[in-house]
């Protein structure tokens, strides 16, 4: 039986959540609205509840991680089943001022939807690691195809203990 608290590989979460290019929007709110309208959601997730939860979190403090990357998420889980978890990667049509501490506009948005705060933190740690990797950041800056991004992630994750131990 799978441990529901075991973090899934980031590549698997992204495969579930998908990749979205040239997403319209000129503000974090409009980009997130369009993303939530676009992504296929598990039956257990209501679009309006996900959008509200993500926007409420964003209102507390922008989720711009620096380097042109934002990692929006809800404060509390909006999914309870491990099978419903996902991370979506969106590339806005134009760079968006997300209130980043480094003042760089956001060009890549990772929407994280996970089943527990513990899994969320582990996944954010993984994303943060990748966001400091120059090869990965180059793939994001070039809006590379999903296969190239997933390949980079898989290559790195192969050596990791994904059990979270």
C-alpha positions in Angstrom: 0.0 0.0 0.0 1.3 3.5 -0.9 2.1 5.8 1.9 -0.2 8.9 1.4 2.5 11.1 3.0 5.2 9.9 0.6 6.1 12.7 -1.7 5.6 11.9 -5.3 8.4 12.6 -7.8 8.1 16.2 -9.2 8.1 14.8 -12.7 5.1 12.6 -11.9 3.2 15.6 -10.3 3.9 17.7 -13.4 2.8 15.0 -15.7 -0.5 14.9 -13.8 -0.9 18.7 -13.8 0.3 19.5 -17.3 2.1 22.3 -19.1 0.5 25.4 -20.4 2.1 27.9 -22.7 1.2 31.5 -23.5 -1.4 31.8 -20.8 -3.1 35.2 -21.0 -3.0 37.6 -18.0 -1.4 40.8 -16.9 -1.5 40.2 -13.1 -1.1 37.2 -10.8 -4.9 37.1 -10.3 -5.7 37.0 -14.0 -3.0 34.4 -14.7 -4.2 32.2 -11.9 -7.8 32.6 -13.0 -6.9 31.5 -16.5 -4.8 28.7 -15.3 -7.5 27.3 -13.0 -10.0 27.6 -15.8 -7.7 25.7 -18.2 -6.3 22.8 -16.2 -8.2 19.5 -16.0 -9.1 19.0 -12.4 -9.8 15.8 -10.4 -13.5 15.3 -9.7 -12.9 16.1 -6.1 -11.7 19.6 -6.8 -14.1 22.5 -7.6 -12.6 25.3 -9.7 -14.0 28.1 -7.7 -12.8 26.7 -4.4 -9.3 26.1 -5.8 -9.1 29.6 -7.3 -10.4 31.2 -4.0 -7.9 29.2 -1.9 -5.0 30.1 -4.2 -5.9 33.8 -4.4 -6.4 34.0 -0.6 -2.9 32.6 -0.1 -1.5 35.0 -2.7 -3.1 38.0 -0.9 -1.2 37.1 2.3 2.1 37.2 0.5 3.1 36.9 -3.1 4.4 33.5 -4.0 7.1 34.7 -6.4 10.2 32.7 -5.6 12.6 35.0 -7.5 14.3 34.3 -10.7 11.1 34.8 -12.7 9.3 31.9 -11.0 6.2 31.8 -8.9 4.9 28.9 -6.9 1.2 29.6 -6.0 -0.6 27.2 -3.7 -3.4 27.1 -1.2 -2.7 27.5 2.5 -4.8 24.4 3.3 -5.1 21.3 1.1 -7.9 21.4 -1.5 -7.4 17.7 -2.3 -7.4 14.8 0.2 -6.5 11.8 -2.0 -2.9 11.2 -3.0 -4.1 10.3 -6.5 -5.6 13.8 -6.9 -2.4 15.7 -6.3 -0.7 17.6 -9.1 1.6 20.5 -10.0 0.9 22.5 -13.2 3.5 24.6 -15.0 2.3 27.6 -16.9 4.2 30.1 -19.0 2.3 33.5 -19.1 2.0 35.1 -22.5 4.0 38.1 -21.1 6.1 38.5 -18.0 3.9 39.4 -15.0 4.8 41.6 -12.0 4.3 39.2 -9.1 5.8 41.3 -6.3 9.0 39.3 -6.3 11.8 40.4 -3.8 14.3 40.4 -6.7 11.8 42.6 -8.8 12.0 40.2 -11.7 8.7 39.6 -13.4 7.4 36.1 -13.4 7.7 34.0 -16.6 7.0 30.5 -15.1 4.2 29.6 -12.7 4.1 26.3 -10.8 0.6 25.7 -9.3 1.0 23.2 -6.5 -2.1 21.3 -5.4 -1.2 18.7 -2.7 -3.0 16.6 -0.1 -1.2 17.7 3.1 1.0 20.6 4.4 3.8 18.1 4.9 3.7 17.0 1.2 3.4 20.6 0.1 6.5 21.6 2.0 8.5 18.7 0.6 7.4 19.6 -2.9 8.2 23.3 -2.5 11.7 22.2 -1.3 12.1 20.2 -4.5 10.9 23.0 -6.7 13.2 25.5 -4.8 16.2 23.1 -5.5 15.4 23.0 -9.2 14.9 26.8 -9.3 18.5 27.3 -8.2 19.8 24.9 -11.0 21.0 26.9 -14.0 20.2 24.2 -16.5 16.6 23.9 -15.2 16.2 27.7 -15.2 17.4 27.9 -18.7 14.8 25.3 -19.8 12.1 27.5 -18.1 13.5 30.8 -19.7 13.4 29.1 -23.1 9.9 27.8 -22.5 11.2 24.4 -23.5 8.9 21.5 -24.4 7.5 19.4 -21.5 9.7 16.4 -22.5 12.9 18.4 -22.0 11.8 19.8 -18.6 10.6 16.4 -17.4 13.8 14.8 -18.6 15.9 17.3 -16.6 13.8 16.6 -13.5 13.9 12.8 -13.9 17.6 12.8 -14.3 18.1 14.8 -11.1 15.4 12.9 -9.1 16.8 9.5 -10.0 19.5 9.9 -7.3 17.1 11.2 -4.7 15.4 9.3 -1.9 11.8 10.2 -2.8 10.5 8.5 0.3 11.2 11.7 2.2 13.3 9.8 4.7 
